[in-house]
Amino acid sequence: MLQDMHLKVTHITPNVFTYSTIINALCKDERLQLAIQLFRDMQDRGVAPNVVTYNTLLDGFLRNDQIDTAISLRKEMENNGVTPTIVTYNTIINGLCEAGRLVEASQVFSTLVAKRLPPDVTTYSIQIKVLCRQGLLGDATKILEEMTKNGCSPNERTYNTIIKGFLNSNDIPSALDYLRIMRSQRFAADANTASLFLELLTARDVSDKDKALLQKYFLENDGE
């Protein structure tokens, strides 16, 4: 596949960086079959894939709902002596979450301690999303508290995730509590979170009391 890249004039042969860059481009273009062919081609030519190569392919498969293929690739990765990083596991957990395989996503998250891989802010934010989608808002709140105790500060994505969880459950007071905390940290609601707030102002299943609470909050904070 990369015969043209073995340049005769300059005698340049593609290395792992070259292959990984092209595989990344193919994955972004959703040309996964070509990406995996190139991945096998580099191995046949004696160029060992590194963690970036594997992470790129994993992300490509997971984004295209090829979950089982991604899981098999992660096993192959370890069998070939390439150690998964926290980025690898973040990619897998998020892919499982987006595919609706929430229990599996939580199971992968729970293995990180044994693997001596401290979760980072992305890991925690993804796990909060998993729990929110399961309706386990109490557990999501505990994860938020845990990450803070572990010295990992929530970011804008973290707050938006848990706020959306409460909004989707019509828990307006809790959502507003976290919105206040988020604003105090100089973070802002993203477009999706703001849209959810606006939808709730006209939603039939939201009580007049909660609508009044929303209106009061936004009137008090208008122009900030």
C-alpha positions as CSV (number, residue, x, y, z in Angstrom):
1,M,0.0,0.0,0.0
2,L,2.8,2.4,0.8
3,Q,5.0,1.3,-2.1
4,D,5.0,4.8,-3.4
5,M,6.2,6.1,-0.1
6,H,9.4,4.1,-0.3
7,L,11.0,6.9,-2.2
8,K,13.8,5.6,-4.5
9,V,15.4,9.0,-4.9
10,T,15.7,10.0,-1.3
11,H,15.7,6.5,0.1
12,I,13.1,7.6,2.7
13,T,11.1,4.8,4.2
14,P,7.9,5.5,6.2
15,N,8.3,5.1,10.0
16,V,5.8,4.6,12.8
17,F,5.1,8.4,12.8
18,T,4.3,8.4,9.1
19,Y,2.0,5.4,9.3
20,S,0.2,6.7,12.4
21,T,-0.4,10.1,10.7
22,I,-1.9,8.5,7.6
23,I,-4.0,6.0,9.7
24,N,-5.3,9.0,11.7
25,A,-6.3,10.8,8.5
26,L,-8.1,7.7,7.2
27,C,-9.9,7.2,10.4
28,K,-11.1,10.8,10.5
29,D,-12.4,10.2,6.9
30,E,-14.1,7.0,8.1
31,R,-12.1,4.9,5.7
32,L,-11.5,2.3,8.3
33,Q,-10.9,-0.6,6.0
34,L,-8.0,1.2,4.4
35,A,-6.8,2.2,7.9
36,I,-6.6,-1.4,9.1
37,Q,-5.0,-2.5,5.8
38,L,-2.3,0.1,6.3
39,F,-2.0,-1.0,9.9
40,R,-1.3,-4.6,8.8
41,D,1.0,-3.3,6.0
42,M,3.2,-1.5,8.5
43,Q,3.5,-4.7,10.6
44,D,4.4,-6.8,7.5
45,R,7.1,-4.3,6.8
46,G,8.6,-4.6,10.3
47,V,7.3,-1.3,11.6
48,A,5.9,-1.8,15.0
49,P,2.8,0.2,15.9
50,N,3.1,2.3,19.0
51,V,0.5,3.4,21.5
52,V,-0.5,6.4,19.3
53,T,-1.2,4.1,16.4
54,Y,-3.4,1.8,18.5
55,N,-5.2,4.7,20.1
56,T,-5.9,6.2,16.8
57,L,-7.4,3.0,15.4
58,L,-9.4,2.3,18.6
59,D,-10.9,5.8,18.4
60,G,-11.8,5.2,14.7
61,F,-13.5,1.9,15.4
62,L,-15.4,3.1,18.4
63,R,-16.7,6.3,16.7
64,N,-18.1,4.0,14.0
65,D,-19.8,1.6,16.4
66,Q,-17.3,-1.2,15.8
67,I,-17.1,-1.9,19.5
68,D,-16.1,-5.6,19.4
69,T,-13.4,-4.9,16.8
70,A,-12.0,-2.2,19.1
71,I,-12.0,-4.4,22.1
72,S,-10.1,-7.1,20.1
73,L,-7.6,-4.5,19.0
74,R,-7.0,-3.5,22.6
75,K,-6.2,-7.1,23.5
76,E,-3.9,-7.4,20.5
77,M,-2.2,-4.2,21.6
78,E,-1.3,-5.7,25.0
79,N,-0.3,-9.0,23.5
80,N,2.2,-7.1,21.3
81,G,3.7,-5.5,24.3
82,V,2.2,-2.1,23.9
83,T,0.9,-0.8,27.2
84,P,-2.4,1.0,27.1
85,T,-2.3,4.6,28.6
86,I,-5.1,6.5,30.3
87,V,-5.9,7.9,26.9
88,T,-6.5,4.4,25.6
89,Y,-9.0,3.7,28.4
90,N,-10.7,7.1,28.1
91,T,-11.3,6.3,24.4
92,I,-12.7,2.9,25.2
93,I,-14.9,4.0,28.1
94,N,-16.3,6.9,26.1
95,G,-16.9,4.6,23.1
96,L,-18.8,2.1,25.2
97,C,-20.8,4.9,26.7
98,E,-21.8,6.4,23.3
99,A,-22.8,2.8,22.2
100,G,-25.1,2.5,25.2
101,R,-23.0,-0.2,26.8
102,L,-23.0,1.6,30.1
103,V,-22.3,-1.3,32.4
104,E,-19.3,-2.3,30.4
105,A,-18.0,1.3,30.5
106,S,-18.3,1.4,34.3
107,Q,-16.5,-2.0,34.5
108,V,-13.6,-0.7,32.5
109,F,-13.5,2.4,34.7
110,S,-13.3,0.2,37.8
111,T,-10.2,-1.6,36.6
112,L,-8.0,1.5,36.4
113,V,-6.9,1.4,40.0
114,A,-5.7,-2.2,39.7
115,K,-3.8,-1.2,36.5
116,R,-2.2,1.7,38.4
117,L,-3.6,4.2,36.0
118,P,-4.9,7.3,37.9
119,P,-8.0,8.7,36.2
120,D,-7.6,12.2,34.7
121,V,-10.2,14.9,34.3
122,T,-11.3,13.3,31.0
123,T,-11.8,9.9,32.6
124,Y,-13.8,11.3,35.5
125,S,-16.0,13.4,33.1
126,I,-16.7,10.4,31.0
127,Q,-17.6,8.3,34.0
128,I,-20.0,11.0,35.2
129,K,-21.6,10.9,31.8
130,V,-22.0,7.1,32.1
131,L,-23.6,7.4,35.5
132,C,-25.9,10.3,34.4
133,R,-27.1,8.2,31.4
134,Q,-27.9,5.4,33.8
135,G,-29.9,7.8,36.0
136,L,-27.4,7.3,38.9
137,L,-27.1,11.0,39.7
138,G,-26.1,10.3,43.3
139,D,-23.2,8.2,42.1
140,A,-22.2,10.8,39.6
141,T,-22.1,13.4,42.4
142,K,-19.9,11.1,44.4
143,I,-17.5,10.7,41.5
144,L,-17.3,14.5,41.3
145,E,-16.5,14.7,45.0
146,E,-13.9,11.9,44.6
147,M,-12.1,13.5,41.8
148,T,-11.7,16.7,43.8
149,K,-10.4,14.8,46.8
150,N,-7.9,13.1,44.6
151,G,-6.5,16.4,43.4
152,C,-8.2,16.4,40.0
153,S,-10.0,19.6,39.4
154,P,-13.3,19.4,37.4
155,N,-13.3,21.4,34.2
156,E,-16.0,23.0,32.1
157,R,-16.8,19.6,30.4
158,T,-17.2,18.0,33.8
159,Y,-19.7,20.6,35.1
160,N,-21.7,20.7,31.9
161,T,-22.0,16.9,31.9
162,I,-23.4,16.7,35.5
163,I,-25.6,19.7,34.9
164,K,-27.1,18.1,31.8
165,G,-27.6,14.9,33.8
166,F,-29.7,16.8,36.4
167,L,-31.6,18.7,33.7
168,N,-32.5,15.5,31.8
169,S,-33.9,14.2,35.1
170,N,-35.8,17.5,35.6
171,D,-33.9,18.2,38.9
172,I,-33.8,21.9,38.4
173,P,-32.5,22.9,41.9
174,S,-29.5,20.6,41.7
175,A,-28.7,21.7,38.1
176,L,-28.8,25.3,39.2
177,D,-26.6,24.6,42.2
178,Y,-23.9,23.1,40.0
179,L,-24.4,26.0,37.5
180,R,-23.6,28.4,40.3
181,I,-20.5,26.4,41.3
182,M,-19.4,26.2,37.6
183,R,-19.8,30.0,37.1
184,S,-17.8,30.6,40.4
185,Q,-15.0,28.7,38.7
186,R,-15.2,30.9,35.7
187,F,-16.6,28.2,33.5
188,A,-19.6,28.7,31.2
189,A,-22.5,26.5,30.1
190,D,-22.0,25.1,26.6
191,A,-24.6,25.5,23.9
192,N,-26.3,22.1,24.6
193,T,-26.6,22.9,28.3
194,A,-28.0,26.4,27.6
195,S,-30.5,24.9,25.2
196,L,-31.7,22.4,27.8
197,F,-32.3,25.2,30.3
198,L,-34.3,27.2,27.7
199,E,-36.4,24.1,26.8
200,L,-37.3,23.5,30.4
201,L,-38.8,27.0,30.7
202,T,-41.5,25.9,28.3
203,A,-41.7,22.2,29.1
204,R,-45.1,20.9,30.2
205,D,-43.7,18.4,32.7
206,V,-41.7,21.1,34.6
207,S,-43.5,22.5,37.6
208,D,-44.3,26.2,37.8
209,K,-42.1,26.4,40.9
210,D,-39.1,25.1,39.0
211,K,-39.8,27.4,36.0
212,A,-40.0,30.3,38.5
213,L,-36.6,29.2,39.9
214,L,-35.1,29.1,36.5
215,Q,-36.5,32.5,35.6
216,K,-35.2,34.0,38.9
217,Y,-31.8,32.6,38.3
218,F,-31.4,34.0,34.8
219,L,-32.8,37.4,35.7
220,E,-30.4,37.7,38.6
221,N,-27.4,36.7,36.4
222,D,-28.5,38.5,33.2
223,G,-25.6,40.4,31.8
224,E,-22.8,38.7,33.7
